[in-house]
Each structure stands twice: as C-alpha cells, then as structure tokens.
Amino acid sequence: MMSISTPIKRQNLAEEVATLLKQKIASGEYVEGQKLPSEPELMQLFGVGRSTVREAVRILANTGIVRVQQGAGTFVECHPVIAEPLSKRLQRENGEDINEVRQLLELKIAEKAALFRSEEDIKKMQHFLRLRKEAASSNDTPKCIESDINFHISIAEASHNDILADLYKTFATEIKKSFQESFVNTESFLETQSKHEALLQSIINKDPQKAWYWAGCITGQCQ
C-alpha cells in the first residue's frame, strides 16, 4: 500500500537569514542600539541576494527586534528571548532554586488535591505511599525514591489541574536526580513517613488547610 507523506514546511531563505540574525542578537554578537552590517555585508555573510536580506530584515522589523532608519541603517531594537523547553532550563539551574519552586508547587497541589481528589486518586496515592514505606523499611533507596516521586505525582494528578500536574512532573525529573545524588540510604524517608501519611489523610478527609500544612512540613516549612 502506498503511504501518503505529509509535506514538511521548510523555511524560505529570508526566514532562515532572519533566524540566524535573531540568534546573533540573542547571543550578544549584536547588542541593543547597535547598527547591523550593511546589506552588501549581510549578503556576503550569508551568501544570499539583496532581496533575501531585505526580506529577512523586514521580518525582524515586524517583530520589533530591529528598527530600520531610512538613510542611516538597521539598528537592534530589543534582545529577543529564544524559547527553551522548561526541562532543559531546569538542567542548568541550581538545586536551591528548583527546590524553592518545588515547595510552592507541592503546597498548591496538596490543597487542590484535597478539594478535587476522586476515589481512584486515593487508591493510587495509597498504593505509592505503601510502596514508599516498604522500600524505606527494607532500605531499598532507589525503589524508595521512585515511590516517593510517584506518590507526589499522584497528588499532582489528584489536583485535576493538568497544567499543575504537567509542571510538577517536569520538576519531578530534576527532583529525582537530586534525591539520587543526596540519599545513600532510606533513613530520612523513614523519618518523614508519618508526615506523608498525615498529608494523605488530610487529602482523603478533603481538608485543604491541613493538606497545605502537611505539604509544608514535608518540604521543610512546618511551623
């Protein structure tokens, strides 16, 4: 059977040149207020014709990245922000910043889970918390970390806010790496098991205030 392929949309030359110029501006090669090279220089730099250069500059001007001043040239107007996946951004952030955002997320997802959890959500949370306890008791650190992360992900899913859940899952990848580097045994997991059980019970009881409190205790904000 003949397969029908979906055509891939390719950038035209002007779009490619605009993208390259944008990258040069983003990297600081051309700074805000600086005049870009002349048309002939850009033609030689990118190996394209004059019309391509002019179209590329027009694309950047339309997005406010450059300003064309008649008779004077083209000037960098602003520093573009190049979109970067959050998962990649987190890889180069320090653990303290990641942990701070994690704390905020866990407070909110615990509160919302207490309001919107279902019976199915409860079973899933109970399952992972039981696995966490078993792994901690047998000093199985890798399994304990995995179960702990899955328990908190199940709380995020119980919030029934897909954005919150997806955001937490993205952070959970880095949290897991941090745990793997930090914990050589399950002693601290055993010490916090009762707090996790109290958190789960507050969610089961649909008590958002206590859920917030116990989530804070788990993340070191207990008062």
MOZIWO-V99766 format. One record per helix or strand of 3 or more residues. SS is the DSSP state (~ for helix, > for strand). FROM is the first residue (numbers start at 1). LEN is the number of residues. If there is no record, write none. Layout:
BEGIN
SS|FROM|LEN + SS|FROM|LEN
END
This chain:
BEGIN
~|13|14 + ~|39|8 + ~|50|13 + >|66|4 + >|73|4 + ~|86|6 + ~|95|22 + ~|119|19 + ~|141|18 + ~|162|21 + ~|187|5 + ~|193|12 + ~|208|11
END
